[in-house]
Amino acid sequence: MAGNPRNGRPYRTLCTQQRALGLPCWICGRDIPYEITGPEAGKHRDAFTLDHLVPLSRGGNLLDPANARSAHRGCNSRRGNRLTTAQPRASRRW
């Protein structure tokens, strides 16, 4: 039985490459505090996490750089496995 592919070197390399880009969260557009690392990153909702444009449960490729996106841990969790992010509602014009 194979181990968790997220613990392998190719996945960790992809995470490192995505983190090095320093991009804002692709879901909310706010900056990601990339200085949050180590054990505290697993609990901090604003920490960097690797998200996938096409969720893995919907057939997305875990190791495809074209499918990788930078996101806040909280934004990634709220998005779940939906294919698109929720668009902000437009305000009414009076």
NORQUIRA-V119683 format. One record per residue. N is the residue number from 1. RES is the residue in one letter. PSI is psi in radians with two decimals (none if undefined). D_LAST is the distance of its C-alpha to the last C-alpha in whole Angstrom. Layout:
BEGIN
n = {N,N}
res = {RES,RES}
psi = {PSI,PSI}
d_last = {D_LAST,D_LAST}
END
This chain:
BEGIN
n = {1,2,3,4,5,6,7,8,9,10,11,12,13,14,15,16,17,18,19,20,21,22,23,24,25,26,27,28,29,30,31,32,33,34,35,36,37,38,39,40,41,42,43,44,45,46,47,48,49,50,51,52,53,54,55,56,57,58,59,60,61,62,63,64,65,66,67,68,69,70,71,72,73,74,75,76,77,78,79,80,81,82,83,84,85,86,87,88,89,90,91,92,93,94}
res = {M,A,G,N,P,R,N,G,R,P,Y,R,T,L,C,T,Q,Q,R,A,L,G,L,P,C,W,I,C,G,R,D,I,P,Y,E,I,T,G,P,E,A,G,K,H,R,D,A,F,T,L,D,H,L,V,P,L,S,R,G,G,N,L,L,D,P,A,N,A,R,S,A,H,R,G,C,N,S,R,R,G,N,R,L,T,T,A,Q,P,R,A,S,R,R,W}
psi = {2.28,2.66,-3.10,2.09,-0.31,-0.14,-0.05,2.86,-0.74,-0.68,-0.76,-0.66,-0.75,-0.74,-0.76,-0.75,-0.74,-0.73,-0.69,-0.40,-0.45,0.53,2.72,2.96,2.22,-0.23,-0.88,-0.31,-0.08,2.75,2.59,2.25,1.57,-0.20,-0.22,1.94,3.10,-2.76,-0.55,-0.42,-0.52,-0.29,-0.23,2.16,-0.34,-0.01,2.75,2.44,2.60,2.11,2.91,2.29,-0.88,1.95,2.58,-0.63,-0.22,0.24,0.11,2.69,2.21,-0.66,0.16,2.02,-0.50,-0.30,-0.14,2.44,2.57,2.36,2.75,2.58,-0.74,-0.73,-0.73,-0.73,-0.75,-0.61,-0.60,-2.37,0.44,2.58,-0.51,2.83,2.71,2.32,2.41,2.50,2.42,2.50,2.68,2.47,2.27,none}
d_last = {61,59,57,54,52,50,53,55,55,53,50,50,51,47,46,47,46,43,43,44,41,39,36,33,32,31,29,27,27,29,32,35,38,41,43,43,46,49,49,46,44,44,43,40,36,35,39,39,40,40,38,38,36,38,39,43,43,41,44,42,45,46,48,46,44,41,40,40,37,37,35,35,37,34,32,34,35,32,32,35,36,33,33,30,27,24,21,18,15,12,9,6,4,0}
END
